[in-house]
Amino acid sequence: MNPLLIELGEAVGQALKARGETVAVAESSSGGLVSAALLSVGGASAYYLGGGVVYTAKARFSLLEIPREAIPAGMRSASEPYALLLARTVRERFGATWGVSETGAAGPTGNPYGDAAGHTCVAISGPVEFAATIETGSPDRLANMDAFAAAALDLLKRATASI
């Protein structure tokens, strides 16, 4: 695993443990790297409640029970509103302090919605909410997956430090 992801996972994990907080994850094009980084820390069971790779509409429904009709008209995946919906839903379903999500296009090509490879949106939902759009400008799938996971973990790290 990328050393940066391990470093971010350790920082976030230590902060969550110190605060007695928990996290749940819904990620897409990062392919489980956010969860892997959080779980790379000894004692992760103190703060990591669960998560899933929500890569398709079927996965979204099966894992988070968000049916198509619950998605507001005009909302599409790989957008900040959709990332917030995922983060809120995974937080609520697991009863976690924090929900973290990522949804994008790792590459080497873009997605059906017109986003280029290297585009993702990350979000956190908890005592505060944030969403951000990341554009790497690269078609390198593996590098993008690492960058997307790092962005989600960094957003959570900054959020836990801000409250």
Secondary structure, DSSP 8 states (H G I E B T S, - for coil): --HHHHHHHHHHHHHHHHHT--EEEEESTTTTHHHHHHHTSTTGGGTEEEEEE--SHHHHHHHH---GGGS-TT--SSSHHHHHHHHHHHHHHHT-SEEEEEEEE-SSS--TTS--TTEEEEEEESSSEEEEEEE-----HHHHHHHHHHHHHHHHHHHHHH-
